[in-house]
């Protein structure tokens, strides 16, 4: 745990240093800090096919919900984007990155969510192979100490400036 904290601190320091190196004239960054999280749980009754691998189904569901809450950013190589017929001027638009290129629509998906919708999560879960039905769906929100704050059936608001995290 301590190693993870030290790694996170080092990453924040590196990000702050890079921001300062590439800032515009008369522009300054006072501080850089990590986004806090809202811990959101999901309670539901799932009906699965009799021959379904329950652990695999549950793992896929956890992954899909986590991606809905906080999608990963995927990097692409120059060749991948050229193979997809992307214009060269759009590929090189933006700052130079160390690990490849990022599509703009991916960055749009990573904006902080203000609301989580049960219909979105249910659609993701129903697309998992082996899931037959989902019933009694409820979002639950927990405070920083792990205590239940509220539960909602259809939509859950996310605290302003926080990232939802599957709890």
Contact map, one row per residue, 1 for C-alpha under 8 A:
11111000000000000000000000000000000000000000000000000000000000000000000000000000000000000000000000000000000000000000000000000000000000000000000000000000000000000000000
11111100000000000000000000000000000000000000000000000000000000000000000000000000000000000000000000000000000000000000000000000000000000000000000000000000000000000000000
11111110000000000000000000000000000000000000000000000000000000000000000000000000000000000000000000000000000000000000000000000000000000000000000000000000000000000000000
11111111000000000000000000000000000000000000000000000000000000000000000000000000000000000000000000000000000000000000000000000000000000000000000000000000000000000000000
11111111100000000000000000000000000000000000000000000000000000000000000000000000000000000000000000000000000000000000000000000000000000000000000000000000000000000000000
01111111110000000000000000000000000000000000000000000000000000000000000000000000000000000000000000000000000000000000000000000000000000000000000000000000000000000000000
00111111111000000000000000000000000000000000000000000000000000000000000000000000000000000000000000000000000000000000000000000000000000000000000000000000000000000000000
00011111111100000000000000000000000000000000000000000000000000000000000000000000000000000000000000000000000000000000000000000000000000000000000000000000000000000000000
00001111111110000000000000000000000000000000000000000000000000000000000000000000000000000000000000000000000000000000000000000000000000000000000000000000000000000000000
00000111111111000000000000000000000000000000000000000000000000000000000000000000000000000000000000000000000000000000000000000000000000000000000000000000000000000000000
00000011111111100000000000000000000000000000000000000000000000000000000000000000000000000000000000000000000000000000000000000000000000000000000000000000000000000000000
00000001111111110000000000000001110000000000000000000000000000000000000000000000000000000000000000000000000000000000000000000000000000000000000000000000000000000000000
00000000111111111000000000000000000000000000000000000000000000000000000000000000000000000000000000000000000000000000000000000000000000000000000000000000000000000000000
00000000011111111100000000000000000000000000000000000000000000000000000000000000000000000000000000000000000000000000000000000000000000000000000000000000000000000000000
00000000001111111110000000000001000000000000000000000000000000000000000000000000000000000000000000000000000000000000000000000000000000000000000000000000000000000000000
00000000000111111111000000001011000000000000000000000000000000000000000000000000000000000000000000000000000000000000000000000000000000000000000000000000000000000000000
00000000000011111111100000000000000000000000000000000000000000000000000000000000000000000000000000000000000000000000000000000000000000000000000000000000000000000000000
00000000000001111111110000000000000000000000000000000000000000000000000000000000000000000000000000000000000000000000000000000000000000000000000000000000000000000000000
00000000000000111111111000001000000000000000000000000000000000000000000000000000000000000000000000000000000000000000000000000000000000000000000000000000000000000000000
00000000000000011111111000011000000000000000000000000000000000000000000000000000000000000000000000000000000000000000000000000000000000000000000000000000000000000000000
00000000000000001111111000000000000000000000000000000000000000000000000000000000000000000000000000000000000000000000000000000000000000000000000000000000000000000000000
00000000000000000111111100000000000000000000000000000000000000000000000000000000000000000000000000000000000000000000000000000000000000000000000000000000000000000000000
00000000000000000011111110110000000000000000000000000000000000000000000000000000000000000000000000000000000000000000000000000000000000000000000000000000000000000000000
00000000000000000000011111100000000000000000000000000000000000000000000000000000000000000000000000000000000000000000000000000000000000000000000000000000000000000000000
00000000000000000000001111100000000000000000000000000000000000000000000000000000000000000000000000000000000000000000000000000000000000000000000000000000000000000000000
00000000000000000000000111110000000000000000000000000000000000000000000000000000000000000000000000000000000000000000000000000000000000000000000000000000000000000000000
00000000000000000000001111111000000000000000000000000000000000000000000000000000000000000000000000000000000000000000000000000000000000000000000000000000000000000000000
00000000000000000001001001111100000000000000000000000000000000000000000000000000000000000000000000000000000000000000000000000000000000000000000000000000000000000000000
00000000000000010011000000111111000000000000000000000000000000000000000000000000000000000000000000000000000000000000000000000000000000000000000000000000000000000000000
00000000000000000000000000011111000000000000000000000000000000000000000000000000000000000000000000000000000000000000000000000000000000000000000000000000000000000000000
00000000000000010000000000001111100000000000000000000000000000000000000000000000000000000000000000000000000000000000000000000000000000000000000000000000000000000000000
00000000000100110000000000001111110000000000000000000000000000000000000000000000000000000000000000000000000000000000000000000000000000000000000000000000000000000000000
00000000000100000000000000000011111000000000000000000000000000000000000000000000000000000000000000000000000000000000000000000000000000000000000000000000000000000000000
00000000000100000000000000000001111100000000000000000000000000000000000000000000000000000000000000000000000000000000000000000000000000000000000000000000000000000000000
00000000000000000000000000000000111110000000000000000000000000000000000000000000000000000000000000000000000000000000000000000000000000000000000000000000000000001110000
00000000000000000000000000000000011111000000000000000000000000000000000000000000000000000000000000000000000000000000000000000000000000000000000000000000000000001110000
00000000000000000000000000000000001111100000000000000000000000000000000000000000000000000000000000000000000000000000000000000000000000000000000000000000000000000111100
00000000000000000000000000000000000111110000000000000000000000000000000000000000000000000000000000000000000000000000000000000000000000000000111100000000000001100111100
00000000000000000000000000000000000011111000000000000000000000000000000000000000000000000000000000000000000000000000000000000000000000000000111100000000000000000001111
00000000000000000000000000000000000001111100000000000000000000000000000000000000000000000000000000000000000000000000000000000000000000000011110000000000000000000001111
00000000000000000000000000000000000000111110000000000000000000000000000000000000000000000000000000000000000000000000000000000000000000000011110000000000000000000000011
00000000000000000000000000000000000000011111000000000000000000000000000000000000000000000000000000000000000000000000000000000000000000001111000000000000000000000000011
00000000000000000000000000000000000000001111100000000000000000000000000000000000000000000000000000000000000000000000000000000000000000011111000000000000000000000000000
00000000000000000000000000000000000000000111110000000000000000000000000000000000000000000000000000000000000000000000000000000000000001111100000000000000000000000000000
00000000000000000000000000000000000000000011111000000000000000000000000000000000000000000000000000000000000000000000000000000000000001111000000000000000000000000000000
00000000000000000000000000000000000000000001111100000000000000000000000000000000000000000000000000000000000000000000000000000000001111100000000000000000000000000000000
00000000000000000000000000000000000000000000111110000000000000000000000000000000000000000000000000000000000000000000000000000000001111000000000000000000000000000000000
00000000000000000000000000000000000000000000011111010100000000000000000000000000000000000000000000000000000000000000000000000000011110000000000000000000000000000000000
00000000000000000000000000000000000000000000001111110000000000000000000000000000000000000000000000000000000000000000000000000000011100000000000000000000000000000000000
00000000000000000000000000000000000000000000000111110000000000000000000000000000000000000000000000000000000000000000000000000000000000000000000000000000000000000000000
00000000000000000000000000000000000000000000000011111000000000000000000000000000000000000000000000000000000000000000000000000000010000000000000000000000000000000000000
00000000000000000000000000000000000000000000000111111100100000000000000000000000000000000000000000000000000000000000000000000000010000000000000000000000000000000000000
00000000000000000000000000000000000000000000000000111111100000000000000000000000000000000000000000000000000000000000000000000000010000000000000000000000000000000000000
00000000000000000000000000000000000000000000000100011111110000000000000000000000000000000000000000000000000000000000000000000000000000000000000000000000000000000000000
00000000000000000000000000000000000000000000000000001111111000000000000000000000000000000000000000000000000000000000000000000000000000000000000000000000000000000000000
00000000000000000000000000000000000000000000000000001111111100000000000000000000000000000000000000000000000000000000000000000000000000000000000000000000000000000000000
00000000000000000000000000000000000000000000000000011111111110000000000000000000000000000000000000000000000000000000000000000001111000000000000000000000000000000000000
00000000000000000000000000000000000000000000000000000111111111000000000000000000000000000000000000000000000000000000000000000000000000000000000000000000000000000000000
00000000000000000000000000000000000000000000000000000011111111100000000000000000000000000000000000000000000000000000000000000000000000000000000000000000000000000000000
00000000000000000000000000000000000000000000000000000001111111110000000000000000000000000000000000000000000000000000000000000001000000000000000000000000000000000000000
00000000000000000000000000000000000000000000000000000000111111111000000000000000000000000000000000000000000000000000000000011001000000000000000000000000000000000000000
00000000000000000000000000000000000000000000000000000000011111111100000000000000000000000000000000000000000000000000000000000000000000000000000000000000000000000000000
00000000000000000000000000000000000000000000000000000000001111111110000000000000000000000000000000000000000000000000000000000000000000000000000000000000000000000000000
00000000000000000000000000000000000000000000000000000000000111111111000000000000000000000000000000000000000000000000000000011000000000000000000000000000000000000000000
00000000000000000000000000000000000000000000000000000000000011111111100000000000000000000000000000000000000000000000000010010000000000000000000000000000000000000000010
00000000000000000000000000000000000000000000000000000000000001111111111000000000000000000000000000000000000000000000000000000000000000000000000000000000000000000000110
00000000000000000000000000000000000000000000000000000000000000111111111100000000000000000000000000000000000000000000000000000000000000000000000000000000000000000000000
00000000000000000000000000000000000000000000000000000000000000011111111000000000000000000000000000000000000000000000000010000000000000000000000000000000000000000000000
00000000000000000000000000000000000000000000000000000000000000001111111000000000000000000000000000000000000000001001000000000000000000000000000000000000000000000011110
00000000000000000000000000000000000000000000000000000000000000000111111100000000000000000000000000000000000001000000000000000000000000000000000000000000000000000011100
00000000000000000000000000000000000000000000000000000000000000000111111110000000000000000000000000000000000011000000000000000000000000000000000000000000000000000000000
00000000000000000000000000000000000000000000000000000000000000000010011111000000000000000000000000000000000001000000000000000000000000000000000000000000000000000000000
00000000000000000000000000000000000000000000000000000000000000000000001111100000000000000000000000000100011001000000000000000000000000000000000000000000000000000000000
00000000000000000000000000000000000000000000000000000000000000000000000111110000000000000000000000000100010000000000000000000000000000000000000000000000000000000000000
00000000000000000000000000000000000000000000000000000000000000000000000011111000000000000000000000111100000000000000000000000000000000000000000000000000000000000000000
00000000000000000000000000000000000000000000000000000000000000000000000001111101100000000000000000011100000000000000000000000000000000000000000000000000000000000000000
00000000000000000000000000000000000000000000000000000000000000000000000000111111100000000000000000011000000000000000000000000000000000000000000000000000000000000000000
00000000000000000000000000000000000000000000000000000000000000000000000000011111110000000010000000011000000000000000000000000000000000000000000000000000000000000000000
00000000000000000000000000000000000000000000000000000000000000000000000000001111111000000000000000000000000000000000000000000000000000000000000000000000000000000000000
00000000000000000000000000000000000000000000000000000000000000000000000000011111111100000000000000000000000000000000000000000000000000000000000000000000000000000000000
00000000000000000000000000000000000000000000000000000000000000000000000000011111111111000010000000000000000000000000000000000000000000000000000000000000000000000000000
00000000000000000000000000000000000000000000000000000000000000000000000000000111111111110000000000000000000000000000000000000000000000000000000000000000000000000000000
00000000000000000000000000000000000000000000000000000000000000000000000000000011111111000000000000000000000000000000000000000000000000000000000000000000000000000000000
00000000000000000000000000000000000000000000000000000000000000000000000000000001111111000000000000000000000000000000000000000000000000000000000000000000000000000000000
00000000000000000000000000000000000000000000000000000000000000000000000000000000111111100000000000000000000000000000000000000000000000000000000000000000000000000000000
00000000000000000000000000000000000000000000000000000000000000000000000000000000111111110110000000000000000000000000000000000000000000000000000000000000000000000000000
00000000000000000000000000000000000000000000000000000000000000000000000000000000010011111110000000000000000000000000000000000000000000000000000000000000000000000000000
00000000000000000000000000000000000000000000000000000000000000000000000000000000010001111111000000000000000000000000000000000000000000000000000000000000000000000000000
00000000000000000000000000000000000000000000000000000000000000000000000000000000000000111111100000000000000000000000000000000000000000000000000000000000000000000000000
00000000000000000000000000000000000000000000000000000000000000000000000000000000000001111111100000000000000000000000000000000000000000000000000000000000000000000000000
00000000000000000000000000000000000000000000000000000000000000000000000000000100100001111111100000001000000000000000000000000000000000000000000000000000000000000000000
00000000000000000000000000000000000000000000000000000000000000000000000000000000000000011111111100000000000000000000000000000000000000000000000000000000000000000000000
00000000000000000000000000000000000000000000000000000000000000000000000000000000000000001111111000000000000000000000000000000000000000000000000000000000000000000000000
00000000000000000000000000000000000000000000000000000000000000000000000000000000000000000001111100000000000000000000000000000000000000000000000000000000000000000000000
00000000000000000000000000000000000000000000000000000000000000000000000000000000000000000001111110000000000000000000000000000000000000000000000000000000000000000000000
00000000000000000000000000000000000000000000000000000000000000000000000000000000000000000001011111000000000000000000000000000000000000000000000000000000000000000000000
00000000000000000000000000000000000000000000000000000000000000000000000000000000000000000000001111111000000000000000000000000000000000000000000000000000000000000000000
00000000000000000000000000000000000000000000000000000000000000000000000000000000000000000000000111110000000000000000000000000000000000000000000000000000000000000000000
00000000000000000000000000000000000000000000000000000000000000000000000000100000000000000000000011111000000000000000000000000000000000000000000000000000000000000000000
00000000000000000000000000000000000000000000000000000000000000000000000000111100000000000000000011111100000000000000000000000000000000000000000000000000000000000000000
00000000000000000000000000000000000000000000000000000000000000000000000000111100000000000010000010111110000000000000000000000000000000000000000000000000000000000000000
00000000000000000000000000000000000000000000000000000000000000000000000011110000000000000000000000011111011000000000000000000000000000000000000000000000000000000000000
00000000000000000000000000000000000000000000000000000000000000000000000000000000000000000000000000001111111000000000000000000000000000000000000000000000000000000000000
00000000000000000000000000000000000000000000000000000000000000000000000000000000000000000000000000000111111100000000000000000000000000000000000000000000000000000000000
00000000000000000000000000000000000000000000000000000000000000000000000000000000000000000000000000000011111110000000000000000000000000000000000000000000000000000000000
00000000000000000000000000000000000000000000000000000000000000000000000011000000000000000000000000000111111111000000000000000000000000000000000000000000000000000000000
00000000000000000000000000000000000000000000000000000000000000000000000010000000000000000000000000000111111111100000000000000000000000000000000000000000000000000000000
00000000000000000000000000000000000000000000000000000000000000000000000000000000000000000000000000000001111111100000000000000000000000000000000000000000000000000000000
00000000000000000000000000000000000000000000000000000000000000000000001000000000000000000000000000000000111111100000000000000000000000000000000000000000000000000000000
00000000000000000000000000000000000000000000000000000000000000000000011110000000000000000000000000000000011111110000000000000000000000000000000000000000000000000000000
00000000000000000000000000000000000000000000000000000000000000000000000000000000000000000000000000000000001111111000000000000000000000000000000000000000000000000000000
00000000000000000000000000000000000000000000000000000000000000000000000000000000000000000000000000000000000001111100000000000000000000000000000000000000000000001110000
00000000000000000000000000000000000000000000000000000000000000000000100000000000000000000000000000000000000000111111000000000000000000000000000000000000000001000011000
00000000000000000000000000000000000000000000000000000000000000000000000000000000000000000000000000000000000000011111000000000000000000000000000000000000000011110000000
00000000000000000000000000000000000000000000000000000000000000000000000000000000000000000000000000000000000000001111100000000000000000000000000000000000001111000000000
00000000000000000000000000000000000000000000000000000000000000000000100000000000000000000000000000000000000000001111110100000000000000000000000000000000001111000000000
00000000000000000000000000000000000000000000000000000000000000000000000000000000000000000000000000000000000000000011111110000000000000000000000000000000011100000000000
00000000000000000000000000000000000000000000000000000000000000000000000000000000000000000000000000000000000000000001111111000000000000001110000000000000111000000000000
00000000000000000000000000000000000000000000000000000000000000000000000000000000000000000000000000000000000000000000111111100000000000000000000000000000010000000000000
00000000000000000000000000000000000000000000000000000000000000000000000000000000000000000000000000000000000000000001111111110000000000000000000000000000000000000000000
00000000000000000000000000000000000000000000000000000000000000001001000000000000000000000000000000000000000000000000111111111000000000000000000000000000000000000000000
00000000000000000000000000000000000000000000000000000000000000000000000000000000000000000000000000000000000000000000011111111100000001000000000000000000000000000000000
00000000000000000000000000000000000000000000000000000000000000000000000000000000000000000000000000000000000000000000001111111110000000000000000000000000000000000000000
00000000000000000000000000000000000000000000000000000000000010011000000000000000000000000000000000000000000000000000000111111111000000000000000000000000000000000000000
00000000000000000000000000000000000000000000000000000000000010010000000000000000000000000000000000000000000000000000000011111111001001000000000000000000000000000000000
00000000000000000000000000000000000000000000000000000000000000000000000000000000000000000000000000000000000000000000000001111111101111000000000000000000000000000000000
00000000000000000000000000000000000000000000000000000000000000000000000000000000000000000000000000000000000000000000000000111111101000000000000000000000000000000000000
00000000000000000000000000000000000000000000000000000000100110000000000000000000000000000000000000000000000000000000000000011111111000000000000000000000000000000000000
00000000000000000000000000000000000000000000000000000000100000000000000000000000000000000000000000000000000000000000000000000111111000000000000000000000000000000000000
00000000000000000000000000000000000000000000000110111000100000000000000000000000000000000000000000000000000000000000000000000001111100000000000000000000000000000000000
00000000000000000000000000000000000000000000011110000000100000000000000000000000000000000000000000000000000000000000000000001111111111000000000000000000000000000000000
00000000000000000000000000000000000000000000011110000000000000000000000000000000000000000000000000000000000000000000000000000100011111000000000000000000000000000000000
00000000000000000000000000000000000000000000011100000000000000000000000000000000000000000000000000000000000000000000000000000100001111100000000000000000000000000000000
00000000000000000000000000000000000000000001111000000000000000000000000000000000000000000000000000000000000000000000000001001100001111111000000000000000000000000000000
00000000000000000000000000000000000000000001110000000000000000000000000000000000000000000000000000000000000000000000000000000000000011111000000000000000000000000000000
00000000000000000000000000000000000000000011100000000000000000000000000000000000000000000000000000000000000000000000000000000000000001111100000000000000000000000000000
00000000000000000000000000000000000000000111100000000000000000000000000000000000000000000000000000000000000000000000010000000000000001111110000000000000100000000000000
00000000000000000000000000000000000000000111000000000000000000000000000000000000000000000000000000000000000000000000010000000000000000011111000000000011110000000000000
00000000000000000000000000000000000000011110000000000000000000000000000000000000000000000000000000000000000000000000010000000000000000001111100000000011111100000000000
00000000000000000000000000000000000000011110000000000000000000000000000000000000000000000000000000000000000000000000000000000000000000000111110000011111000000000000000
00000000000000000000000000000000000001111000000000000000000000000000000000000000000000000000000000000000000000000000000000000000000000000011111000011110000000000000000
00000000000000000000000000000000000001111000000000000000000000000000000000000000000000000000000000000000000000000000000000000000000000000001111111111100000000000000000
00000000000000000000000000000000000001100000000000000000000000000000000000000000000000000000000000000000000000000000000000000000000000000000111111111000000000000000000
00000000000000000000000000000000000001100000000000000000000000000000000000000000000000000000000000000000000000000000000000000000000000000000011111100000000000000000000
00000000000000000000000000000000000000000000000000000000000000000000000000000000000000000000000000000000000000000000000000000000000000000000011111100000000000000000000
00000000000000000000000000000000000000000000000000000000000000000000000000000000000000000000000000000000000000000000000000000000000000000000011111110000000000000000000
00000000000000000000000000000000000000000000000000000000000000000000000000000000000000000000000000000000000000000000000000000000000000000000011111111000000000000000000
00000000000000000000000000000000000000000000000000000000000000000000000000000000000000000000000000000000000000000000000000000000000000000001111001111110000000000000000
00000000000000000000000000000000000000000000000000000000000000000000000000000000000000000000000000000000000000000000000000000000000000000001111000111110000000000000000
00000000000000000000000000000000000000000000000000000000000000000000000000000000000000000000000000000000000000000000000000000000000000000001110000011111000000000000000
00000000000000000000000000000000000000000000000000000000000000000000000000000000000000000000000000000000000000000000000000000000000000000111100000011111100100000000000
00000000000000000000000000000000000000000000000000000000000000000000000000000000000000000000000000000000000000000000000000000000000000000111000000000111111100000000000
00000000000000000000000000000000000000000000000000000000000000000000000000000000000000000000000000000000000000000000010000000000000000001110000000000011111100000000000
00000000000000000000000000000000000000000000000000000000000000000000000000000000000000000000000000000000000000000000111000000000000000000110000000000001111100000000000
00000000000000000000000000000000000000000000000000000000000000000000000000000000000000000000000000000000000000000011110000000000000000000010000000000001111110000000000
00000000000000000000000000000000000000000000000000000000000000000000000000000000000000000000000000000000000000000011100000000000000000000010000000000011111111000000000
00000000000000000000000000000000000000000000000000000000000000000000000000000000000000000000000000000000000000000111000000000000000000000000000000000000001111100000000
00000000000000000000000000000000000001000000000000000000000000000000000000000000000000000000000000000000000000001111000000000000000000000000000000000000000111110111000
00000000000000000000000000000000000001000000000000000000000000000000000000000000000000000000000000000000000000000100000000000000000000000000000000000000000011111100000
00000000000000000000000000000000000000000000000000000000000000000000000000000000000000000000000000000000000000000100000000000000000000000000000000000000000001111100000
00000000000000000000000000000000001100000000000000000000000000000000000000000000000000000000000000000000000000010000000000000000000000000000000000000000000000111110000
00000000000000000000000000000000001111000000000000000000000000000000000000000000000000000000000000000000000000010000000000000000000000000000000000000000000001111111000
00000000000000000000000000000000001111000000000000000000000000000000110000000000000000000000000000000000000000011000000000000000000000000000000000000000000001001111100
00000000000000000000000000000000000011110000000000000000000000000000110000000000000000000000000000000000000000001000000000000000000000000000000000000000000001000111110
00000000000000000000000000000000000011110000000000000000000000000100110000000000000000000000000000000000000000000000000000000000000000000000000000000000000000000011111
00000000000000000000000000000000000000111100000000000000000000001100100000000000000000000000000000000000000000000000000000000000000000000000000000000000000000000001111
00000000000000000000000000000000000000111100000000000000000000000000000000000000000000000000000000000000000000000000000000000000000000000000000000000000000000000000111
